[in-house]
Amino acid sequence: MDPTELQRLVREAAEEGTENVLLRLGLDASDPLKVQKDFAYIRQQRETSEKIGGFIRSSLIAIALTGLASVLVMGVKEALK
């Protein structure tokens, strides 16, 4: 078997293996643009979820700090009576 034939055989095996893996993951390798759009959508959903999580975390911290400040102010007012 010459090197060119071996290279072709390896390339075909790699392509077949890649297609099998993608199919097992639920991706149709025959339409790469559709797969790219799916990944872009998933990325957008992940980024949106991360932003929402950050906003919720910031809101909870702000609520906790506001409550702490309120307790502190009420304590100072009570101490000054």
C-alpha positions in Angstrom: 0.0 0.0 0.0 1.6 3.3 -1.1 1.5 6.4 1.2 -1.2 8.2 -0.9 -3.6 5.2 -0.6 -2.9 4.9 3.1 -3.5 8.7 3.6 -6.8 8.4 1.7 -7.8 5.4 3.8 -7.0 7.2 7.1 -8.9 10.3 6.0 -12.0 8.2 5.1 -11.8 6.4 8.4 -11.5 9.7 10.3 -14.4 11.3 8.5 -16.6 8.2 9.1 -15.7 8.2 12.8 -16.4 11.9 13.1 -19.7 11.6 11.5 -20.6 8.7 13.8 -19.7 10.7 16.9 -21.7 13.7 15.7 -24.7 11.5 15.0 -24.5 10.0 18.5 -24.5 13.5 19.9 -27.6 14.3 17.8 -25.9 16.5 15.2 -26.6 16.1 11.5 -23.1 16.5 9.9 -24.6 16.8 6.5 -25.7 20.4 7.2 -22.8 22.2 8.9 -24.5 25.6 8.8 -27.5 24.3 10.7 -25.1 22.8 13.3 -23.3 26.1 13.6 -26.6 28.0 14.1 -27.5 25.5 16.8 -24.2 26.0 18.6 -24.6 29.8 18.3 -28.1 29.6 19.8 -26.8 27.4 22.7 -24.0 29.9 23.3 -26.5 32.8 23.3 -28.7 31.0 25.8 -25.6 30.3 28.1 -24.5 33.9 28.0 -28.0 35.1 28.8 -28.3 32.7 31.6 -24.9 33.8 33.0 -26.1 37.5 32.8 -29.3 36.7 34.6 -27.4 34.8 37.3 -25.1 37.7 37.8 -28.0 40.1 38.1 -29.8 37.9 40.6 -26.6 37.6 42.7 -26.1 41.4 42.6 -29.7 41.9 43.6 -29.4 39.5 46.6 -26.3 41.2 47.8 -27.9 44.6 47.5 -31.0 43.4 49.4 -28.8 41.9 52.2 -26.7 45.1 52.5 -29.8 47.2 52.6 -31.3 45.0 55.3 -28.0 45.2 57.3 -27.9 49.0 56.9 -31.5 49.3 58.1 -30.8 47.2 61.2 -27.7 49.3 61.9 -29.7 52.6 61.5 -32.5 51.3 63.7 -30.0 50.2 66.3 -28.3 53.6 66.4 -31.7 55.4 66.7 -32.7 53.1 69.5 -29.3 53.7 71.3 -29.7 57.4 71.0 -33.2 57.5 72.7 
